[in-house]
Amino acid sequence: MLVLRIFEEQSFPEIAEILDKNTDAVKKKYRRTITKLGKMLNAQKGGTEWCGNEALLKRK
C-alpha cells in the first residue's frame, strides 16, 4: 500500500480497486500504517520526535 501511494502516486480509490477493498478501509489502513511507521522511526532515532508522518497524512 505504501509503495502504491507514495512511489506510484496512486489515489486512494485506485489503491482500493487494486486491493479489492473499500476506499475508506484503505484510507484507514494507510493512516494506521503511517502512524506505526512514524513510531518505528521515532524509536529508531533514539526517541527524537519525527514529524514526517504529518506530510504523508495530508496528501489526498
Phi and psi in degrees as a GROMACS rama.xvg file:
@    title "Ramachandran Plot"
@    xaxis  label "Phi"
@    yaxis  label "Psi"
@TYPE xy
-63.6706  -40.5971  LEU-2
-62.595  -45.4906  VAL-3
-62.2656  -42.1622  LEU-4
-76.8003  -47.5585  ARG-5
-86.0293  -50.3508  ILE-6
-87.4236  -38.4842  PHE-7
-88.7026  -9.45197  GLU-8
54.548  41.0348  GLU-9
-80.7329  148.675  GLN-10
-79.2466  165.294  SER-11
-61.2448  -41.4389  PHE-12
-62.2339  -36.4388  PRO-13
-66.5157  -42.6403  GLU-14
-64.1425  -42.379  ILE-15
-58.936  -41.3166  ALA-16
-66.3016  -44.037  GLU-17
-60.9828  -43.2567  ILE-18
-87.1887  -3.0074  LEU-19
56.5223  49.0805  ASP-20
-129.366  166.579  LYS-21
-71.9238  141.736  ASN-22
-58.7774  -42.8027  THR-23
-63.9171  -36.8718  ASP-24
-66.0175  -38.3623  ALA-25
-65.9518  -43.3576  VAL-26
-61.3116  -44.2921  LYS-27
-64.0822  -44.354  LYS-28
-64.5503  -39.0953  LYS-29
-62.3325  -47.8302  TYR-30
-62.2295  -41.6157  ARG-31
-63.4187  -40.8008  ARG-32
-65.5616  -43.3137  THR-33
-63.6853  -41.9355  ILE-34
-61.7511  -45.8537  THR-35
-62.8095  -42.9995  LYS-36
-61.8739  -42.245  LEU-37
-60.4882  -41.5905  GLY-38
-65.7826  -39.4723  LYS-39
-65.0308  -42.5303  MET-40
-66.8503  -37.7512  LEU-41
-60.4262  -46.3423  ASN-42
-64.5454  -38.0236  ALA-43
-66.3172  -32.3119  GLN-44
-86.5453  10.8407  LYS-45
79.6133  25.7448  GLY-46
91.9326  0.0830445  GLY-47
-72.0113  147.415  THR-48
-69.5479  135.831  GLU-49
-118.912  121.701  TRP-50
-107.01  3.18379  CYS-51
-61.1272  -25.3516  GLY-52
-66.3372  -25.6456  ASN-53
-61.6886  -42.5496  GLU-54
-65.4147  -38.1701  ALA-55
-69.8289  -36.3501  LEU-56
-71.5626  -27.4481  LEU-57
-75.1095  -22.5164  LYS-58
-64.7657  133.886  ARG-59
